[in-house]
Amino acid sequence: MPEKLPTPDEKLQLEFNRWAEQGHGETMERHHLNITEKTIRLMDLRPGERVLDLGCGAGWATRLLARLVAEGPEGFGQVVGLDVADEMIRRARVASKDFENILYVWGSAQQIPWEENFFDKVLSVESFYYYPDQERALAELFRVMAPRGRLFILINLYQDNPYSLQWVDKLKVPVHVRSSAEYVELFKRHAFENVEARLIPDDTPTPDDYQTQSFNSLEDLRAFKRVGALLLMASKPDLRNPAPGYTIY
Ligand SMILES: C[S@@+](CC[C@H](N)C(=O)[O-])C[C@H]1O[C@@H](n2cnc3c(N)ncnc32)[C@H](O)[C@@H]1O
């Protein structure tokens, strides 16, 4: 019998399980915290809101979100962390056992295992360019977001930051490299409203003795941080139907 080839999601699972086993799930906090905190401030989170952290990795950002939506006058907020790598999910659960308002789910952005019209806000940090079919992920996000829900997709790898392109060849899984304008167009095509792209520079200092394998030089790394990450923001319209042309998977 010929061996069954892994699906694109299974390849991502294998690769990111390897990252998790090497401890990258936790160390990514150091690399992404500055730009994530700036994004979270823009999310204007309120106690009682329901939030999805898509591609949550080891869950450090999920925990930041959970603190902000926890119990308050408007009720008990809940955060769902979803990741395709089960080893990331396992580690996120261990690190979050003191949180009553977090649920980690193993699954793919291509088929989000959740009900329709649920999430008030969605955050995704450094994950969206890995999704094999970004259009399908957007249709899924549209489905699970509440009417007027807000989407915040933060990515460090995109065409307009030339320094980010240095690490494409070093990755062991395929990625999308689109421009900011292409992403805005894509989100609009998926019926999202108020689509906006913003640059989020990382202003953490890079010490002179910092070791980097991802960039050709420390100067390139510093330039990459100065240009910043791309934050894509959008709203779901005030409706409960699936997006036009949505396919049930
Ligand atoms: C670079 S890591 C970022 C993790 C986390 N957001 C952080 O900033 O630390 C990318 C994450 O996206 C997840 N991921 C990749 N493809 C995915 C997919 N199709 N569905 C869900 N998660 C995915 C990976 O497993 C990995 O945990």
The ligand as an SDF file (V2000), in Angstrom:
LIG
                    3D

 27 29  0  0  0  0  0  0  0  0999 V2000
    5.1430   31.6000   14.8820 C   0  0  0  0  0  0  0  0  0  0  0  0
    4.0300   30.7170   15.8800 S   0  0  0  0  0  0  0  0  0  0  0  0
    3.2230   31.9950   16.8380 C   0  0  0  0  0  0  0  0  0  0  0  0
    2.5570   31.4520   18.0680 C   0  0  0  0  0  0  0  0  0  0  0  0
    1.9490   32.4940   19.0120 C   0  0  0  0  0  0  0  0  0  0  0  0
    0.8660   33.2210   18.3800 N   0  0  0  0  0  0  0  0  0  0  0  0
    3.0270   33.4250   19.4990 C   0  0  0  0  0  0  0  0  0  0  0  0
    3.0850   34.5820   19.0350 O   0  0  0  0  0  0  0  0  0  0  0  0
    3.8460   32.9920   20.3250 O   0  0  0  0  0  0  0  0  0  0  0  0
    2.7450   30.2370   14.7250 C   0  0  0  0  0  0  0  0  0  0  0  0
    1.6510   29.4000   15.3620 C   0  0  0  0  0  0  0  0  0  0  0  0
    0.6040   29.2350   14.4280 O   0  0  0  0  0  0  0  0  0  0  0  0
    0.1560   27.8900   14.4940 C   0  0  0  0  0  0  0  0  0  0  0  0
   -0.4830   27.5230   13.2080 N   0  0  0  0  0  0  0  0  0  0  0  0
    0.1160   27.3900   12.0060 C   0  0  0  0  0  0  0  0  0  0  0  0
   -0.7800   27.0130   11.0830 N   0  0  0  0  0  0  0  0  0  0  0  0
   -1.9700   26.8990   11.7130 C   0  0  0  0  0  0  0  0  0  0  0  0
   -3.2880   26.5230   11.2940 C   0  0  0  0  0  0  0  0  0  0  0  0
   -3.5550   26.1480   10.0300 N   0  0  0  0  0  0  0  0  0  0  0  0
   -4.2800   26.5270   12.2080 N   0  0  0  0  0  0  0  0  0  0  0  0
   -4.0320   26.8860   13.5040 C   0  0  0  0  0  0  0  0  0  0  0  0
   -2.8050   27.2250   13.9540 N   0  0  0  0  0  0  0  0  0  0  0  0
   -1.7860   27.2330   13.0740 C   0  0  0  0  0  0  0  0  0  0  0  0
    1.4220   27.1040   14.7790 C   0  0  0  0  0  0  0  0  0  0  0  0
    1.1740   25.8110   15.2690 O   0  0  0  0  0  0  0  0  0  0  0  0
    2.1530   28.0100   15.7400 C   0  0  0  0  0  0  0  0  0  0  0  0
    1.8320   27.7220   17.0860 O   0  0  0  0  0  0  0  0  0  0  0  0
  1  2  1  0
  2  3  1  0
  2 10  1  0
  3  4  1  0
  4  5  1  0
  5  6  1  0
  5  7  1  0
  7  8  2  0
  7  9  1  0
 10 11  1  0
 11 12  1  0
 11 26  1  0
 12 13  1  0
 13 14  1  0
 13 24  1  0
 14 15  1  0
 14 23  1  0
 15 16  2  0
 16 17  1  0
 17 18  1  0
 17 23  2  0
 18 19  1  0
 18 20  2  0
 20 21  1  0
 21 22  2  0
 22 23  1  0
 24 25  1  0
 24 26  1  0
 26 27  1  0
M  CHG  2   2   1   9  -1
M  END
$$$$
